Amino acid sequence: MSPQRAKRSKADQQVGLSDLETRLARVLQPVRPPADLAQRLRERISLPPRRLMTRRLVSWKPFFLVVGGTLSGLALILTVARALYYLFWRHLHADQRA
């Protein structure tokens, strides 16, 4: 495909997309949920009391345990993967030399 043709097709796609967006904006209208549905959702989704939220934010120990554990696990996985890679890499090259 020539560069000019690629540019034209890209321009045609842009025009097609803007035309599609215009049509969809005319056809699709916002829908408001029934009031009782919204009220039920508000009742089911509740925020914990402010005291509990601040206590969780102040407590940094669990956060550091999670981050430390994740980083330690990642380091272990990388170390094992590197060891296996070098072990099999040497094994493959040793077979080719022989």
GROMACS elastic network, one bead per residue, 0.5 to 0.9 nm:
[ bonds ]
;  ai    aj funct       b0    kb
    1     4     6  0.84190   500
    1     5     6  0.65287   500
    1     6     6  0.66318   500
    2     5     6  0.52512   500
    2     6     6  0.62571   500
    2     7     6  0.87344   500
    3     7     6  0.61707   500
    3     8     6  0.86273   500
    4     7     6  0.50677   500
    4     8     6  0.61834   500
    4     9     6  0.85992   500
    5     8     6  0.50212   500
    5     9     6  0.60742   500
    5    10     6  0.84889   500
    6     9     6  0.51684   500
    6    10     6  0.61219   500
    6    11     6  0.86093   500
    7    10     6  0.51074   500
    7    11     6  0.61882   500
    7    12     6  0.85924   500
    8    11     6  0.50404   500
    8    12     6  0.60727   500
    8    13     6  0.85411   500
    9    13     6  0.61158   500
    9    14     6  0.86464   500
   10    13     6  0.50310   500
   10    14     6  0.63217   500
   10    15     6  0.87725   500
   11    14     6  0.50710   500
   11    15     6  0.63257   500
   11    16     6  0.85652   500
   12    15     6  0.51114   500
   12    16     6  0.60337   500
   12    17     6  0.85292   500
   13    17     6  0.60057   500
   13    18     6  0.85794   500
   14    17     6  0.51003   500
   14    18     6  0.62163   500
   14    19     6  0.85517   500
   15    18     6  0.52529   500
   15    19     6  0.61254   500
   15    20     6  0.85644   500
   16    19     6  0.51201   500
   16    20     6  0.61199   500
   16    21     6  0.86190   500
   17    20     6  0.50082   500
   17    21     6  0.60968   500
   17    22     6  0.85681   500
   18    21     6  0.50094   500
   18    22     6  0.61506   500
   18    23     6  0.86549   500
   19    22     6  0.51366   500
   19    23     6  0.62934   500
   19    24     6  0.86573   500
   20    23     6  0.51519   500
   20    24     6  0.61134   500
   20    25     6  0.85329   500
   21    24     6  0.51113   500
   21    25     6  0.60368   500
   21    26     6  0.86530   500
   22    25     6  0.51513   500
   22    26     6  0.64068   500
   22    27     6  0.87757   500
   23    26     6  0.52026   500
   23    27     6  0.61921   500
   23    28     6  0.84751   500
   24    27     6  0.50315   500
   24    28     6  0.56202   500
   24    29     6  0.88762   500
   25    28     6  0.55960   500
   25    29     6  0.73457   500
   26    29     6  0.74100   500
   32    35     6  0.85274   500
   33    36     6  0.84069   500
   33    37     6  0.66785   500
   33    38     6  0.67401   500
   34    37     6  0.54181   500
   34    38     6  0.65943   500
   34    39     6  0.88672   500
   35    38     6  0.52083   500
   35    39     6  0.61929   500
   35    40     6  0.86883   500
   36    39     6  0.50178   500
   36    40     6  0.61255   500
   36    41     6  0.86010   500
   37    40     6  0.51707   500
   37    41     6  0.62449   500
   37    42     6  0.86833   500
   38    41     6  0.51550   500
   38    42     6  0.62444   500
   38    43     6  0.87454   500
   39    42     6  0.50881   500
   39    43     6  0.63071   500
   39    44     6  0.87425   500
   40    43     6  0.51128   500
   40    44     6  0.62297   500
   40    45     6  0.86183   500
   41    44     6  0.50874   500
   41    45     6  0.59964   500
   41    46     6  0.89962   500
   42    45     6  0.52765   500
   42    46     6  0.68452   500
   43    46     6  0.63213   500
   47    50     6  0.83399   500
   47    53     6  0.88642   500
   48    51     6  0.82213   500
   48    52     6  0.64256   500
   48    53     6  0.66059   500
   49    52     6  0.54591   500
   49    53     6  0.65210   500
   49    54     6  0.89073   500
   50    53     6  0.50750   500
   50    54     6  0.61802   500
   50    55     6  0.85234   500
   51    54     6  0.53161   500
   51    55     6  0.61289   500
   51    56     6  0.86899   500
   52    55     6  0.50614   500
   52    56     6  0.62418   500
   52    57     6  0.87086   500
   53    56     6  0.51988   500
   53    57     6  0.63127   500
   53    58     6  0.86942   500
   54    57     6  0.50272   500
   54    58     6  0.60470   500
   54    59     6  0.85592   500
   55    58     6  0.51760   500
   55    59     6  0.62052   500
   56    59     6  0.52935   500
   56    60     6  0.79417   500
   57    60     6  0.69621   500
   59    62     6  0.70034   500
   59    63     6  0.78319   500
   60    63     6  0.52300   500
   60    64     6  0.63128   500
   60    65     6  0.87121   500
   61    64     6  0.52613   500
   61    65     6  0.62024   500
   61    66     6  0.87308   500
   62    66     6  0.61903   500
   62    67     6  0.86319   500
   63    66     6  0.52530   500
   63    67     6  0.62278   500
   63    68     6  0.84582   500
   64    67     6  0.50988   500
   64    68     6  0.57684   500
   64    69     6  0.82291   500
   65    68     6  0.51268   500
   65    69     6  0.58709   500
   65    70     6  0.84145   500
   66    69     6  0.51539   500
   66    70     6  0.60697   500
   66    71     6  0.86082   500
   67    70     6  0.51390   500
   67    71     6  0.61704   500
   67    72     6  0.85308   500
   68    71     6  0.52093   500
   68    72     6  0.60316   500
   68    73     6  0.85001   500
   69    72     6  0.50839   500
   69    73     6  0.60566   500
   69    74     6  0.85201   500
   70    73     6  0.51536   500
   70    74     6  0.61426   500
   70    75     6  0.86295   500
   71    74     6  0.50203   500
   71    75     6  0.61257   500
   71    76     6  0.86020   500
   72    75     6  0.51039   500
   72    76     6  0.62055   500
   72    77     6  0.86695   500
   73    76     6  0.50772   500
   73    77     6  0.61900   500
   73    78     6  0.86247   500
   74    77     6  0.51275   500
   74    78     6  0.61510   500
   74    79     6  0.85478   500
   75    78     6  0.51692   500
   75    79     6  0.60933   500
   75    80     6  0.86594   500
   76    79     6  0.51191   500
   76    80     6  0.62090   500
   76    81     6  0.85328   500
   77    80     6  0.52629   500
   77    81     6  0.60559   500
   77    82     6  0.85176   500
   78    81     6  0.50537   500
   78    82     6  0.59888   500
   78    83     6  0.85053   500
   79    82     6  0.51500   500
   79    83     6  0.61360   500
   79    84     6  0.86383   500
   80    83     6  0.50980   500
   80    84     6  0.61580   500
   80    85     6  0.85168   500
   81    84     6  0.52007   500
   81    85     6  0.60624   500
   81    86     6  0.86918   500
   82    85     6  0.50383   500
   82    86     6  0.62259   500
   82    87     6  0.84762   500
   83    86     6  0.53365   500
   83    87     6  0.60401   500
   83    88     6  0.86548   500
   84    88     6  0.61007   500
   84    89     6  0.82664   500
   85    88     6  0.54241   500
   85    89     6  0.58208   500
   85    90     6  0.85326   500
   86    90     6  0.60409   500
   86    91     6  0.83911   500
   87    90     6  0.55477   500
   87    91     6  0.63104   500
   87    92     6  0.88480   500
   88    92     6  0.60601   500
   88    93     6  0.85672   500
   89    92     6  0.52261   500
   89    93     6  0.62725   500
   89    94     6  0.85286   500
   90    93     6  0.51498   500
   90    94     6  0.59068   500
   90    95     6  0.85951   500
   91    94     6  0.51364   500
   91    95     6  0.63988   500
   91    96     6  0.88825   500
   92    95     6  0.52945   500
   92    96     6  0.65225   500
   92    97     6  0.89678   500
   93    96     6  0.50344   500
   93    97     6  0.62684   500
   93    98     6  0.87887   500
   94    97     6  0.52889   500
   94    98     6  0.64678   500
   95    98     6  0.54442   500
